């Protein structure tokens, strides 16, 4: 027994001793100088590469590494010296002739003597258990030089055991996975976990946003406890989600290969690292292993005012339908983001009256503290004559890609002050709701200003009896999509004011189905089935839309089906068309509808043979692997043949995300007296009214009124020109993505993706009593430009690549109604004009001496125009309308 115990004790002590001697990371030997060849390169190219190769540079050198000091009590606590020499700089891809801008240049002439001297000055790294504890260099060295040294130092950091750890290196604080095998270590850095001080921003909508895939793998081959070779490859692929061919790739490679070993200096005596570093060079300091910010200097770049003068013509109204307008808009935003408040004010004050609204769009979309301050100082909200500029400012705030609390606070201050225009007063509150939504999406729901605005709009509807004010608060809540607003919408959905009902019901439809409680569902069913009181038709169909879009139960669908046949004529037809559209387009409710239709009481000829002109139809505008775009057209008429509600929607879906790109709703009521017709049930006392409401990129805008009241109607009737009324016009920053990619090699890539849209949405309504005909139109004109720019700027060297595409398109929706007989003739047309799509690729390289090279490619496609298909019944009706017109 005693022998067994003695054996176990001996075994335990030997295991303990071997554990103490086992290396945790790389170990260097005393009096040895390790010689290596080292290259660090960066390449910018298309996602799939290209024949001509990418833009970029390769820095090669020799590196000598030796042990300076080791803690006597721990072999894994080491201070190491690295010295770079024989530096060479080349293109990363082969270049010939004029394209080789480095030909004839020396490293001295490219880097400059001071930078070269700094790069070749030795530096120290403190390694403990294979991890970098400190990086010692000189504070006076340029940041770009220190970063190149940090990149080399990061190749010395690894552990010999398999596992996942959190480490600090040049990329920041990152989670790293190690896989150990015999004489080989694989280090995989999970780049999405890296935390750095340089943060960027991106568009809140994933559909309009930019996706990035990144990887970083380093393979170490070991020999005698130290590195024989280290090969690192880091890749970042960025692409616009809605069009993934607009993409760029950044590849960074590092290679450290041992070339030999010779006798080296002795270890330095010392108690600790600090004293040893001081004895080596008193000017050396622990400057941190995480990369420093590098401020790039733009030599010869124009000032903001000079840039504005060059772009001014492209931002005149006559150019807004061309792609040059959003391209100039995006370029101007980049300049404004670097400008001071005074420089911005100078441009605002010098702009012509016609170009000024576009400048306001650009300045507001820049979203810097300086640009916001300039706009607040420039605009006078007490002056009603400044309505156009004030509304353009507010809409640009609503469409802001990455708003902050400061912007919301500025709007709150405006709302509390004196405002000369009633329309602006309304728009301020509505847009504040949109900003609340975007800030809450970023986790800012508890910011002081957000809390204050939330309280204001949540309490707003019950704080006033003025109908227009209640509508404004409801629209602000509709933009905010606050869960706390659902009970408010539920209450106002059953109000006695029709406009409140419509806003509340359309707002409920925007919420995630999981937030709609059983009380909400009971309310919308009560409204549709009129169990407590009579509602207007457009309110009832809005309630039906909520029911069908919120995972309806079998009984809910069955009751909807049973109601068909007992509704007003046109509503019968609308609901029948809505059910058929759900089935044909396989909308979420289609499965339950099919189950309910198995019951012959619900599904019979009497119900499904109702005639009328109202309709609901959905279809595809475009389908690709990147983006699916759909449209829906819902038209509801009164029994007399006059338009009651027209609703056009366009949606975009990409990467499991949905964007409500556009909604244009035209509503009319109380027009039956014009043709001596009888109003439908529940609509006998409605005031004559026609108006238009637009929702653009998930932001509800202030509704526009065509006329209100009989006297206003008659005045408009006799003065109608048929010209459409503008609903929204301007330049919108759709995509806005900016980030700094800190590469392990020490280089930095700046990625900027932006998308600009010049848009003009207008709508009109004409009524001819003589021809007993009405016509409504929604006209959409737009020019879109999306650019992606990735640059690596080392001050002395610059490489970059820009990918972009642009297009100019138009979409018209026209409804013609002839109500001289019943059933009246209705023709709906949705036309897309032929439009071009142009793609561009530019790669460029530049050295500090002034030499540069550029490669530019382009491709042009033509997309044929077409009339979007609607149901066959509409096609037949259009033939009759145009035959009778002829």
C-alpha angles and dihedrals in degrees: 000000000000090000091053092051091047090050092051092048091051092047091050093050092049091050089049091050093048090049090054092050096044111107119243094195142345117333126199125205123236119254091019128121112202114206122205141172113226134192130180118186140170128200129191117197147134116295092258096036128244140245094244092051130236133292118258148087142260124216114199129184147146119258129201118199128187140164113257101177141352128196105247090220096050126036090197094061103086140159111211132191123213125191124188119207143162094035119196130182124203141160112272090226122043113269130189136191118348091353090068097080091171094061110121093011125121127212087247092058094045100044099026123234096273095051092045091050090050093048093051094046110108119250135190135236125195110213122189119180089343094306127111109248096173142001116211122202138123125293091214094061117104112263092239090057093048089050092053088052091048089053091056092045090054089065091065094060118095143114130230098224128078113248148095121274141163113244140178118229139136091297092058130250105339141170110243131192118210125199114190127200133158108308091339133092125187116202117194115188115204097219097190088067096055114117118205137161093244105084125174133193139237141192114280092227115079091203090061094034137095125253124212131196117191137181136176122187128170122186117201122196112198134210125179092347096307138078121293091173139349121195119185129183124183122184132188119184117189125186138168105252095221093049112021094184085074091079144128135201130209117199121186121186133185126187125186114180127177112237100175150319133238141166112300141185124295123256115271116243117237146128098239144358096266094056092045093051090050092051092050095049125341091209094061113105138182098256097171130258096244113095120265124231112262116210110210116214118217108216115202094001115152121250119249091259092051090048091050092051089053094049100037098099092054091058097054114113092251090063098046094096090058127083090237089074099062090038090057089043091057093046091050091051090056090053093045091053089062095044134096125241092256092052090051093048090051090058093045092052095046098047119108120251091253097048096040096086089057091049089052088053091052097044094048093045090054088074098200124137089245094052093048092049090049093052094048090051094044099049121072106204092186089067112085090196090069092065096121095053093041092052092046088054092050095047091049087053090051092052093044111142097213110008121183136207091264092063092050090048090053091055091046090054090049091051091053093050131071114291119191098202124061090208091056091047088057095044093052092059094043093051092047086062090056091050091050089055094050094046091049090052088058092051095261098121091117097050109125096244092045090052090049094050092044090055091048097051095039092054093036102088093055094041096072141040095204107111096215092051093050089051091052093052091047091051090049089052089047088057093045095054088203112173087221089064095063094086089049092052090045090055096046092045086074096043120127091239111088096210091056090051094052096047092047094048096045088048092053089053090061095059125095108266091237089067095055107097128207088259090059091050093048089051096052091046090051089052095048095045093039092226093159105025144346119276134192116267095246090054092051094050089048087055089049089053090055092049094050094045097049105067096273120211123239091257093049091054093043091052090050090053093047090053092061107099094033096066130089110285098259094041089053089056093044094052092046090051091047092054092047091048091053089053097043096045093039094234117181094269094052095092093056091042090056090052092049092049091062086076106087092207088065096034112052140123095258092061098038098047098064114137129216143109102257115106148170122209137169129191146157120272094182137352127194139140089266105040139017115198121191135181135201130195120195119182124182122183132192119244089260093059100255119130113263100174135357118186124183120183133183120191133186124203125191133157094355091307127115130210125192094217100178142359122177116180124183117193129186132177142167095031097121092097089067091069098027092249129150116252120235122258113291093015101079096109101038118135116240107265142154126179146150132231126193134196114191125187092343092310119115111219129205110281119246122225119216093187139335125198130017096272091050089047093053092046090052092044092060094041099044112131096178090242112138121246116238115245101175131355129170150073119303129195101222103168121034118166126158129168142152115230107207105204121210089235090068095256123116129218120201114208121197122176120177136171123196128190128195105202138181118182118178136164138192144182127207127186123190114192091183094057093028089231135130129194129192123188137188114193122193121188123176147161119200131196125178120184133183119195125184119181137176109203118183093168091242094047130033130185128173148163131206126195121185146158133196139188142174119212144163134203124190128190115192128177120192119191126188109193100177089111140017129278082039123216118254126183122185121193128186110183131185116195123221109272139182128236116202124190125196135191123189128178121184141177129192137180128203092250088070100256115133142167131201137191119196129185132175140185130195128204130183119215111202120235120245145171109247112240119251128177120307091246089063092051091053091048093050090055090055094046095052094040090055091045090053 
